[in-house]
Amino acid sequence: MIYSMKQRCLWIAALLALAALPLQAQFGADTQDDKFDASALQQLAERGNADAQFELGVRYLGGEGLTKDEKKASEWLQKSADQHNLAAMNALGTLHEEGVGLAKDEKKAFEWYEKAAKYGFPLAQQNLAECYESGKGVEKNPAEAMKWLERAAHQEFAPSQALYAWKLEKGSGVDKNTPEAAKWYLKAAQNGLIRAMTHLAYMYYTGTGVPLDYRRAEAWYRRAARSEDPWARNDLAWFLSVCPDETFHDGPTAVEFARSAVDKMQKQDYQVVDTLAAALARDGKFGEAVQLQTKALVMFSEDKEKEYTDEDRSKLEKELGERLTKYKEQRAWTEKHPKPETGAKPLVEDRILQEEIIPRRKPKTTPKREGDDEGGSRKPVV
């Protein structure tokens, strides 16, 4: 499934941003204290302090300040959970689900998630929803899954808010409702979730669930890009390079953010190379753009990890090739204006333009080169 501005996987399945974190980081313990005293924490845990037991378990799990020991991790988390520490209950569910430090047992995982969820722990509620949706440790029940996910979302838990928004946007397990999806993406974005910021920007960029608004799109892309997240920087660079409204084009800034995305990406992806090529073309550096676009095409053809349908792969390869042709002709790539949804209403709670300085653009006086506005549109492929 590909549904973002760059036709990449937006990581809003499963645990979204949490899913990309190490297992111990999902549990909520702060293990980055330079003044960590292992002896003091051990003594406190042995005296029965549930929070200390939880932190000790997480530290053993990740090897943070202690020698990694998954068995000891599970033992201390069990002691903490026995004292009704909700984070520890949820953690035990995850250990059973993943088979880390404990025997893999989806039924026990479900039971621990359910205990913590009923006491109101939002991550456990989201995990419980996933169990009901996928049938892990319990019979599949989509309605029950949505009930628990919605509960987590209403607790201002940003990952659940974004996942709930995604389901509303796609009509997955619930009636499709893009305006309502936009509201929940906004909530998650306001709670600091970078993926929600970039996806809300994309909704403004395409007029999906909200009125088409390039200024708001840029504002949200810029806010997300300040996080140093490489995909957020990549998306801002793409926007500044190929926006259908030429007044938003900014080649030098696009190149800056595109290079930053490439540098920060742990594993190079053809899509960030494609973006850098588009930015260089917008900045008039067509020679470099041709070289990088050629590289992006090769990387795409060799990428066997992403699961594309034959139709999607053919479309993507064709579009990459069309951009290469443009750059060889010394023309930048501009996306076509999207066809926004009709009847969409503004999000009155969105104050991004009061918080970010995005000037109103005036039409450029320099004439466009013939063919500069004939680019394709990177609409989501679902």
N, C-alpha and C positions, 0 to 999 in steps of 0.2 A: 504494500500500500504506500503510495507516494502522494503527499498532499501538502507540500509547502511551496513557498515562493521559488525555491530552487529544485523542486521535484525531488526532495530528499525525504527520508523518514523523519518526521517530527516526533521526538521521543515522548509521545503522550500515551503510549500503551503501557500496561502494567503499572509500574511505580514511577513513571516519568523520570524526573531528575533523580529521584531516590534510587531508581534501578541502576543508574550509572555509578552510584557510590559503592565503595567497599561495604561488605556485609555489616561490619561493626558500625559504620557511619550511619546506617539506616536506623539505628536504635536510639539515637538522640543523645548519647553521652558525649560530653566534652572531654576528649582525651589529648588535647593539644596544650596542656598546661606545662610550661617549662619548669615549674616549681613542684612537679609531681613527686610525692613522697610515698613510695611503694609500701614501706613498712607501716606508716601511719594509716594508709588506706586499708591494708590487710588487717590491722588491729581493729579498726572501726568496723570492718565487715564481720570479723569474728565475734564482735560484741553484739551483732545482730542488726546493724544499721542496714536497712533494705536498699537505700540509695547507694551506699558504699559497696554493697554486694553486687548491685547492678553494674556500677562502674568497673569494679574489679573484673567481673565477667566479660565486659566489653573489651577491656584492656588485654585480657588473656586471649580473647578471640582474635584481635588484630595485631597483637604483639606491640602495643603502644606502651612503652615504658616497662614492659615485662616480657619475658620469653613467651612466645606464642605457644598456647596450650589449649586446644579446642575442648579437651575433656574437662579441664579445670574451669574453662569458660562456661560450659553447660552446667556444671555443678553449682557455681556461684549464681548464675542466672536462675537456676531452679530455687535456690534458697531465697533469692529476692522475690521471685514470683510467688512462692509460698506465703510471703508476707503481703501479697496483693499489690506489688509494684507492677503497674500496668505496662510500662515499657518492657519489663522483664518477661511478662506474660507473652507479649507480642513477639519478643526476641526468641523465646522458646518455640513459638509457632514457626518462626522462620528457620530455626535450626532443624526442627523436625521436617519441614518442607524441603529443605535443601540437603538434609542428611549430613550436617556439619556438627561434629562433636556428639551427635546423637544418631540413633538409627533413623533412617528416612521413613517417615510415617505420616502420610497426608491426613489420616483421620485425627491423629493427635495434634497435628498442626492446626487443623480446623477447630478442634476443641479449645486450644489455647487462644486462637484468634477470637473465637466467640466469647470467651470469658472476658478478655480485655475490651472487646467491642461493646459488650453489654454495659460495661462500666464507663463507656464514653471515650475510649482512646481512639482518636481518628485514624491513625495508621493501621490499627488492628481492624477498624471498620472497613477500610479500603481493602485490606488483605482478605477479610471475610467475604467481601463482595466478589473478589476475584475467585475465591473458592466456590461460591455459588454459581458464578458465571462459567467456570471451566470444569466444575464437577470434581474438585480436589477434596477428597475426604468427606464428601456429601453429595447427594443427588443434585444435578443441575437444576437451578431455579432462577431464571433471568429476572423475574420480578423481585425476588428477595435480594438479588445482587444489586439492582438499582436502588432498592430501599436503603441498603447499608451504605452504598456509595454516596447517595444524597445526604445521608446523615453526616458523613465525614465532611462533605462539601460545606454543609451548613455550619460546621465548627471552624470555619475560616482556615481549613487545612488546604493550602494552595495546590498541592499535587492532586488531591481529590477534586477540587474545584475545576481544574483543567481537564481531568479525565472525564468528569461529568459533562463538561462543556463539549468535549470531543464526541461523546455519545449522543448528545443532543444535536450536534452539527451533522453527524453521519446517520442518525436514526438507528443507532446500535442499541437494541434492548429497550428503546423508548421511541416515541414518535419524534420524527425529525422536526427541529425547531431552531433554525439558525439565529433568529433574533435573541432567543433565550440563551443559546450557546454563547453568543457574543457577550451577554451580560456576565456569564460565569467566567469566560476568559478574562474579562475586565477585572473581576474580583480576584482571580488568581494573579493577574499581572500587578494589581495594586498591593498584593501580598508578597510581591517580590520574585515570582517565578519567571525566570528568563524565557522559557519556552512559551509561556502564555503571552508574554509581551510581544514576541515575534509573530505568534500566530494571530493575535489581535491586530497587529500591524498588517498582516496579510489579508485579514478580513476587510480592513479599511481599503487596502490596495485593490481589492477585487469587488468591493461592494457586496460582500456576503454577510447578510444578517444586520448590516449597518449601511448607511449611505456611503457611497464611494467618497473617500477623502484622503488625498495624497499627503496633505499636511499632517494629519493625525497619524497616518502610516509612518511618515518619516520620524515624527516625534517618538513613537513607540520603538521604532528600529534604533534610534539614537540612544534612547534610555537603555535598551537591552545591550547595545554594543559597549556601553561603559562598563559592563560587568567583566570584560576581558574574555567572555565566552567566544570561541572562534566561530561557531556557527552564527551567532548573533552579529558578529562583525562581518561575516561573509554576506549575510542578508542585507545589511545596511549598504555594503559596497555594491551589491547587485541592484538595489533600489536606485542608488545614485548614478548608476551606469546606464540603466535601461528603462527607467520609468517612462510610461507613455506620454507624460507631460514633460516636455523638454525643459521647462523652467526649473525642474528639480535636478537636472543633470549637473554633476560636479566631479569631473574626471580626477583631479588631483586628490580630493578627499577619498574618492572611491578606491583609488590605487593604494592610498595609505591603509585603509581598513582591509582591503583585499590581501595585501602583503602581510598584514598582521594576522589575518585568519590563517594564511598558509603557514606562517611561522609558528603559530600556536597549536596547530593541528598535530596531534601525536602521530596519526597515520594519515598520509596524504590521500586525498580523495579527488576524483576527477572534477567534482563539482566546484571545489574551491579554486582549482586551476582554471576552470571555465569562467568563474567569476573574475579572477585576476585578468584574464585575457580581455573580458568585456570592459573592465575598468581601464586597462591600458589603451584599448581602442577609443574609449570615450575621451581619454587624455591625449589622443593623437599619436600614440606610440604604436603604430600598426605593425611594425616589424616584430616587436616583442609579442604583440597580441597573436600574430600568426604562429609564432613558435610555440607559445603556450597552448593555443587552441589545438594545434596539431598534437601536442602532448596529451591534452585532455581527451581527445578522440582515442588515442592509443590506450590510455588508462581505462577508459570506459569499455573498450573492447576486451580488455584483459580482466575486468572486474567480474569475478564469478561469485562474490559473496552476496551481492544484492539480488534478490529474487524478483525479476521482472518477467512479465508475460512477453511472449514474442512480439505482440503488437506494441507494447510500451517500449521495449528495447529498440524496435525499429523506429518509432517516433523520436525517441531521444537521440539516437544516432543520426537521424536525418536533420534534427535541429542543430546538433553540434556541428555537423557538416555545413549547414547553411550559414552559421556564424563564421566559420572559417572562410567561406567564400566572401562574405561581407568584408572581413578584415583584409583579405588579399586585394579587394577593390578599394581599400582605404576608406571604409565606411563603418561607422559604429552601429551597434545593434540596439534597436529600440523596440520594446514590446508593444503589441497592439493594445488599444484601449479595451478593457474588459466590458462585459455586459452585466452590469450590477443587477441584483435582485430588486424587484419593484416593491414599493411600499415599505421599505425598511425605515425605521425611525432612529434618530440619534440616541446615543447612550448619554442620558443627562448626567449620570454619575461620573462620566469621563472628563476629567479636568486637565488632561495632558497638555492642552495648548495654553493653559494658564500657568503650567509648571515648567514647560520647555519652551525655549525661544526658537520658534520656527517662523521665519519671516514669510510674508505673502510675496510670491514671486510675480514679477512682471514679465510678459512675453519677451523673449530675446529678440534683438534687432538683427542679429547676424542671420543671413539666409541659410536654410537647411540645404545640404547637398542632396541631390536626387537619389532617392532610395533609402535615405536614412530613417524613414518612418515606416518601413515595410517589414520590420522584424516580426517574428512569431510571438506568441504569448505563452509563457510558462504556466499554464493553468494546471491545477492539480490533476494527476492521473490516479483514479481510484479503482 
